């Protein structure tokens, strides 16, 4: 007489393993957005928070942060950092504005993109090949970009009188849909595909997860680091032109302080501050969450200094969550 011991089918075991591995923290950014939005609707409904116009205003105010967050997701996922994105956005806004004044929209666009390429070349080369820590390089570049923007303009705003440029870069809309929202959607789709569906994205994550192991696997990690910093600078320059198009002028102040919001959005969205994991869509949702919070604080009557305090608290909480994952 024989006895048989039943074992779970492989498919059932895999399903059980997947269920047991679900971590609610992976969805905390979505839960947080719903909760914060709900709280704002309840307490600020009389202030017009839930109106369509205010929601579109949140998208417009958040678009540049979200756009830069897509690129910075790759930087942080590779275990690097870029503190210069805000200042580069401001510099690109003034170079684009000066280019439009000198030669028209095409010249302005090339000037803005060229600013990002030049900054990315410097940042990427110093970090990837000179092996200077990205924190120090981009911190220094933040000061340089801000100083150059103030110097070449005499700290004066540079008006943009080209309707075509302003409409294309953030000031226009397609029906009820703001152009800024379209820019962010396109960037998010491209970023998510590259991060999660291409060999390049896998190499970025491998570089951030364990650079030495990635090197042994044949990944040219120095090139990866150079490329993500280049992409971050170019994205910042485009964000600067989005600022310029929406506000019809270039100013060194555009983007000031955005680096903190961008980093907070990326970390809140699920990208590991220590590299090896990236979530492009989560970063955009994180930016939207910050936008909802900022808008709610404004409608609640808080001033800029108080908003900065809240933003700092958000960054601390984001890092704390990142360390626990």
ZIKAGI-V178995 format. One record per pair of residues at least 6 apart in sequence whose C-alpha atoms are under 7 Angstrom apart, sorted by sequence separation. I is the first residue (numbers start at 0). GAP is how many residues later the second one is. If there is no record, write none. Layout:
i-><I I>
gap-><GAP GAP>
//
This chain:
i-><74 125 126 171 172 193 194 214 243 266 270 271 99 126 171 193 194 206 270 40 98 99 170 205 269 270 40 98 169 269 97 169 210 268 296 96 242 95 98 269 95 268 293 122 206 239 268 95 122 267 94 95 202 268 94 265 268 264 267 92 91 203 265 264 264 91 272 263 267 271 263 266 81 82 266 80 81 79 80 83 90 263 82 83 86 90 93 266 81 82 83 87 104 83 86 90 82 86 97 99 104 96 96 96 93 208 207 208 207 204 205 204 168 169 204 168 170 169 170 168 169 168 166 165 164 165 165 159 191 158 159 190 191 158 157 158 156 157 187 128 156 157 187 127 156 127 127 123 124 123 149 123 148 123 122 123 145 119 120 119 116 119 118 119 116 62 66 69 115 116 62 65 69 115 59 66 115 62 69 112 115 58 114 112 111 112 77 76 77 76 77 78 111 73 77 76 91 95 77 88 92 84 87 88 91 92 87 91 88 89 92 84 88 92 96 74 96 73 74 93 92 93 92 93 70 71 70 89 90 89 89 70 89 88 89 88 67 67 86 85 86 85 67 85 66 85 85 84 63 83 82 63 64 68 72 67 76 78 76 78 64 68 78 64 68 75 77 72 76 77 75 76 76 76 73 72 72 69 69 68 69 68 65 65 64 61 61 61 60 57 57 57 28 28 25 46 28 36 32 39 28>
gap-><6 6 6 6 6 6 6 6 6 6 6 6 7 7 7 7 7 7 7 8 8 8 8 8 8 8 9 9 9 9 10 10 10 10 10 11 11 12 12 12 13 13 13 14 14 14 14 15 15 15 16 16 16 16 17 17 17 18 18 19 20 20 20 21 22 23 49 50 50 50 51 51 52 52 52 53 53 54 54 54 54 54 55 55 55 55 55 55 56 56 57 57 57 58 58 58 59 59 60 60 60 61 62 63 64 66 67 67 68 70 70 71 72 72 72 73 74 75 75 76 76 77 78 79 80 80 82 88 88 89 89 89 89 90 91 91 92 92 92 93 93 93 93 94 94 97 98 101 101 102 102 103 103 105 106 106 106 109 109 110 113 113 114 114 116 117 117 117 117 117 118 118 118 118 120 120 120 121 121 121 121 122 122 124 125 125 126 127 127 128 129 129 129 130 130 131 145 145 147 147 147 148 148 148 148 148 149 149 150 150 150 151 151 151 152 153 153 154 154 156 157 157 158 158 160 160 161 161 161 162 163 164 164 165 165 166 167 168 168 169 169 170 171 171 172 172 173 174 175 175 176 178 193 193 193 194 194 194 195 195 196 196 196 197 197 197 197 198 198 198 199 199 200 201 204 205 207 210 213 214 214 215 218 221 222 225 226 229 230 233 234 237 239 240 244 252 253 255 256 256 257>
//
